[in-house]
């Protein structure tokens, strides 16, 4: 049972005349109605009234055709139950429109190239029909839980990153209003209690997330799970959740306004709670929150306690370290956020893996310490937030005071922090981080990709217009389009990553003496933020940054405009690649494995 809806309205290049079919019971949104008063719409429960409406059953003189006001617009009205212009002619009038290039996009994207269509995202986890036990059923459920925690953690990090001090906005009472001090304490407590409740929510969430992550790691520490181990998707879910916990801990340590607000909150609580009953529970929660906020790296310490509560997890930690090192060395990360995630969590994994009671040297038998040193030296500054960064060397030195077993790793603890880099090595790092030194390569990449993308698009247009094209030729063109789109995403990601890395490098090394012009002789005081942003970029560096941003927007807009044309080719190529792997390559591999009696996991 469907509703047939027809809306006569002004025709434009972006709003063609058509009829839409909606399921019965779904109401039309008011924002979809035409804003003009001379238009109307009908919801018809069956197609018969619709046919009667368009049938020429009216009496009287034939309808008059109004003179065309403009060649590119046709006005449609409802008069006496009949249309002034037949629908066929109105639709045919669309061919008279002149569409110019570089027009603003009134409508959004029709098809999303990035869609969450992966096997682990199951709303019901197939628990309603348990026909047989799947070998990956337990892993799928765990991955879904970890992904949900990651999404919640990102919201917590956003809340903590945007936290601003409330104490600075509190009014100060003059001496003539000291009698209203009690009312001011009560109002202050009510304002701060709302903010402290959010911090308590973060405290409870991190405890729950650390417990679930530790339990998930302990599952793979059992002897029967050490053979196959986690899947790659499971690896990434673990690492991303650990990265979220690390960022929360770093934000908590960096926000000086949070302890100040808490001290005021505790003071006002002492004043207003004298007349309350049963405040012992509230005082206990207040003490727990104070310990959580005042202890540096409290989240990582809690995670360490949860991991080694029942049994050791050194094996899974070492497997994660090997995965991170190999992914960074072989450049397995597809996008720059994934690479930055690996760089952020690797120091934490090394500290956790060498902090157990077992011999920590077993880690360095699987991963040579020189490989870790090279990774930490190549990226001394890692972006975390727009104005916050992480340094592996600084993290290792600070965490060594909390993990005594790690304090013996002298080679890792002697890595220089960003402000300790010797001058002879500083020039090499600047050549790596500054965009100005890479603009020649970036321009060549931009021009080369633009030409190849336009060529691939022309082939797709030719394929669309041809009838009965050869299957092999069609598959080659669609496969080439798929490879080009993936390369475009990697190119955009790599350029965006360079902007983030340059920003982190500038924040780690602020300028010491900003240039002072004649107009600034009287006010020669500069804020720290100006030293890392305003006065920390030369004119050439600003010009290179703007040019790179223009390249990113140019390539992104070019790929966005072709989304509807290439989306089907992308999905078809992905489907064909998966089917070819499952039905051909995987089948051959299984037959070879069983014939030679080799372990499939190897």
Secondary structure, 3 states (H helix, E strand, C coil): CEEEEEECCCCECCECCCEEEEECCCCCCHHHCCCCCCCCEEEECCHHHHHHHHCCCCCCCCCCCCCCCECCECCCCEECCEECCCHHHHHHHHHHCCCCCCCCCCCCCCCCCCCCCCCCCCCCCCCCCCCCCCCCHHHHHHHHHHHHHHHHHHHHHHHHHCCCCCHHHCCCCCHHHHHHHHHHHHHHHHHHHHHHHHHHHHHHHHHHHHHHHHHHHHHCCCHHHCCCCCCHHHHHHHHHHHHHHHHHHHHHHHCHHHHHHHHHHHHHHHHHHHHCCCCHHHHHHHHHHHHHHHCCCHHHHHHHHHHCCCCCCHHHHHHHHHHHHHHHHCCCCCCHHHHHHHHHHHHHHHHHHCCCCCCCHHHHHHCCHHHHHHHHHHCCCEEEECCEEECHHHHHHHHCCCCHHHHHCHHHHCCCCHHHCCHHHHHHHHHHHCHHHHHHHHHHHHHHHHHHHHHHHHHHHHHHHCCCCCHHHHHHHHHHHHHHHHHHHHHHHHHHHHHHHHHHHHHHCCCCCCCCCHHHCCCCCCCHHHHHCCCCCCHHHHHHHHHHHHHHHHHHHHHHHCHHHHHHHHHHHHHHHHHHHHHHHHHHHHHHHHHHCCCCCC
